[in-house]
Amino acid sequence: MAAHSTPSRLRRSSIGFLALVGGFIIVTSGPLSVQGYAASGPSSDASNGSGSSAVFADPPEVLWDILQQLDYTTGEVGEDLQQFVGKEVKVPGFVVPLEDFASEVTEFLLVPYVGACVHTPPPPPNQLVFVQMEGDKTITALTWDPFWIHGTLVIEETENMYGSVGFKISGTEIQPYEW
């Protein structure tokens, strides 16, 4: 009987070790993030050869490195960021609903990585965007999927349960972010 208990203990230990290793791999692989560098310039105009310009359907991308140019302690705005303030842009990120257990929301935070603000200290204000969808449009609050949020970017400090937020976007459209 003792011979049977040793192999089963070994099997249990092996399974426990694999579970621990699996958890370790998940933890060390890091959170999903849409951090990156801006690929677009501030201008969404293109010359059509006749001297006039046509507006592209897609606004310029503003990624999180550009948003970091807001010095939230002094209010100074970097040159690259200044070109986008008050303009229609699109910003990638993850949705953090401001209402617990809400499946459809009109207001939310946009954050650069999964889980920001929820169970960890929040990112600094220059890495949080308060989004208010125009016309009371609702979106499905999928916190694990990244999205592009289209809208007008303004520098506006707001406070909520997660802390201080440095930006606001009046959201006009939301699209899935493609990896």
C-alpha positions in Angstrom: 0.0 0.0 0.0 2.9 2.4 0.8 4.3 1.8 -2.7 1.1 3.2 -4.3 1.0 6.3 -2.2 4.5 7.4 -3.2 3.7 7.4 -7.0 0.4 9.2 -6.5 2.2 11.8 -4.4 4.7 12.3 -7.1 1.9 12.7 -9.7 0.2 15.3 -7.5 3.5 17.1 -7.1 4.2 17.1 -10.8 0.7 18.5 -11.6 1.1 21.2 -8.9 4.5 22.1 -10.3 3.1 22.4 -13.8 0.4 24.6 -12.6 2.9 26.8 -10.8 5.1 27.0 -13.8 2.1 27.8 -16.0 1.1 30.6 -13.6 4.7 31.9 -13.5 4.8 32.1 -17.3 1.5 34.0 -17.4 2.6 36.4 -14.7 6.0 37.0 -16.3 4.8 37.4 -19.8 3.5 40.9 -18.9 0.1 42.6 -19.6 -1.3 43.2 -23.0 -0.4 46.7 -24.1 -0.9 49.0 -27.0 2.1 51.1 -26.0 4.0 52.3 -29.0 5.2 55.2 -31.1 3.2 57.5 -33.3 3.2 56.5 -36.9 1.1 59.3 -38.1 1.7 63.0 -38.3 -0.8 65.5 -37.1 -2.0 66.4 -40.6 -4.7 64.2 -42.1 -4.7 66.2 -45.4 -3.3 65.0 -48.6 -2.8 66.9 -51.8 -4.9 65.6 -54.7 -2.6 67.3 -57.2 -5.0 70.2 -57.9 -3.6 72.4 -55.1 -6.6 71.6 -52.8 -6.6 69.0 -50.1 -8.9 66.1 -49.3 -9.5 64.8 -45.8 -8.8 61.1 -45.2 -11.6 59.1 -43.5 -9.3 58.0 -40.7 -7.9 60.6 -38.3 -4.2 60.5 -37.3 -3.1 58.0 -34.6 -1.9 59.4 -31.3 -0.1 56.7 -29.3 0.8 56.8 -25.6 4.3 58.1 -26.1 2.8 61.3 -27.5 0.3 61.6 -24.6 3.3 61.3 -22.2 4.4 64.7 -23.4 1.9 66.3 -21.1 3.8 67.2 -17.9 1.0 66.8 -15.5 2.9 68.5 -12.7 3.5 71.8 -14.6 0.9 71.6 -17.3 3.5 72.0 -20.1 2.7 70.3 -23.4 5.3 68.9 -25.7 5.5 70.0 -29.4 4.3 66.7 -30.8 1.3 66.5 -28.5 0.4 70.2 -29.0 -0.2 69.4 -32.7 -3.1 67.0 -31.8 -4.8 69.0 -29.1 -8.3 70.1 -30.1 -8.2 67.9 -33.2 -9.9 64.7 -34.3 -7.6 61.8 -33.6 -7.7 58.1 -32.8 -6.1 56.6 -29.7 -5.6 52.9 -29.0 -6.3 51.4 -25.6 -8.3 49.3 -23.2 -11.7 50.2 -21.7 -12.1 50.6 -18.0 -15.8 51.2 -17.2 -16.5 53.8 -14.6 -19.6 51.9 -13.5 -19.2 48.5 -11.8 -20.7 45.6 -13.6 -22.0 47.7 -16.5 -22.0 45.9 -19.8 -22.9 49.0 -21.9 -21.3 52.4 -21.1 -21.2 55.9 -22.5 -18.3 57.1 -20.3 -15.1 55.2 -19.5 -11.4 55.5 -19.1 -9.0 54.5 -21.9 -5.8 53.0 -20.6 -2.6 51.7 -22.4 -2.6 48.2 -20.9 -5.0 45.6 -19.6 -5.9 45.9 -16.0 -4.7 49.5 -15.5 -6.6 51.1 -12.7 -8.6 48.1 -11.7 -6.4 46.2 -9.2 -3.1 48.1 -9.4 -2.1 51.7 -8.8 -3.4 53.8 -11.7 -1.1 55.1 -14.4 -0.2 58.8 -14.2 -2.7 61.3 -15.5 -0.8 61.6 -18.9 -1.6 57.9 -19.4 -5.3 58.1 -18.7 -8.0 59.4 -21.1 -11.6 60.0 -20.0 -13.9 59.2 -22.9 -17.4 60.4 -23.2 -19.2 59.1 -26.3 -21.1 61.7 -28.2 -24.9 61.5 -28.5 -25.1 59.0 -25.7 -23.7 56.3 -27.9 -23.0 53.2 -25.9 -20.2 50.7 -26.2 -19.9 47.2 -24.9 -17.4 47.3 -22.0 -15.0 44.6 -23.0 -12.0 45.2 -20.7 -9.7 42.5 -22.3 -10.0 43.7 -25.9 -8.1 46.8 -27.2 -9.9 49.4 -29.3 -9.2 52.5 -31.3 -11.3 55.4 -30.0 -11.9 58.2 -32.5 -12.8 61.7 -31.2 -11.5 65.2 -30.4 -8.6 65.2 -27.9 -8.5 67.9 -25.3 -6.3 68.4 -22.2 -8.6 68.4 -19.3 -7.9 67.3 -15.8 -10.7 65.3 -14.2 -10.9 63.2 -11.1 -12.7 59.9 -10.6 -12.5 56.8 -8.4 -9.2 55.8 -10.1 -7.5 59.1 -9.6 -6.5 62.0 -11.8 -7.0 61.9 -15.5 -5.1 64.3 -17.9 -7.1 64.0 -21.2 -10.7 63.9 -22.5 -12.0 62.6 -25.8 -15.5 63.2 -27.1 -15.8 59.8 -28.7 -17.4 59.6 -32.1 -16.4 56.1 -33.1 -14.9 52.9 -31.7 -13.1 50.2 -33.7 -11.4 47.0 -32.7 -7.6 47.2 -32.5 -5.9 44.8 -34.8 -2.6 43.3 -33.6 
